[in-house]
């Protein structure tokens, strides 16, 4: 009991993970003005985030999915395995439907656009703190379409030939077409044909998407 005789209010402890100091500090100032919420720390990269989760054991991590060049989905999954009681509210860029779907499938408790107004961020934190999932309304349609596309891509993966799967793995490891050709003892032109077939079957548009696909489907490890 406090001196005033009132029971101390239970605070939801939040850890902010974003590599832009100005954004972190502004968000922290806003959150700490709200009753029932407190910010226990800030992380600027994945290593710092893992360390602070270990030290501080926050209730919620407010995570930028593009934290310091990390794959935020892979990072979130690793944190969930290591700290299962911590909930995650993830900032996703408005047009990144693929990452939005991956966050939801990866176990995010809340997803919100980084362009969201502060009251929406507050709503997400309070909802997730209460044990309920939260998704920004504007994201619903994007999520539906991306999950449908992802399911189609997963079915298409079964149609990849062994050679195409091998090349997809090498793409995800960062090899260029000429390097893949040398590794597999085939022509660079043949590699280009295989890459085009892979993109077409999986509904991918570039090597970044191919790398994400390979990582998130367990074809390669980082």
Secondary structure, DSSP 8 states (H G I E B T S, - for coil): --TTS------EEEEEE-S-HHHHHHHHHHHTTSTTEEEEEEESSHHHHHHHHHHH--SEEEEETTGGG--HHHHHHHHHHH-TT-EEEEEE-TT-HHHHHHHHHTT-SEEEETT--HHHHHHHHHHHHTT--EE-GGGHHHHHHHHHHHHHHHHHHTTS-HHHHHHHHHHHTT--HHHHHHHHTS-HHHHHHHHHHHHHHHT--SHHHHHHHHHHTTSS--
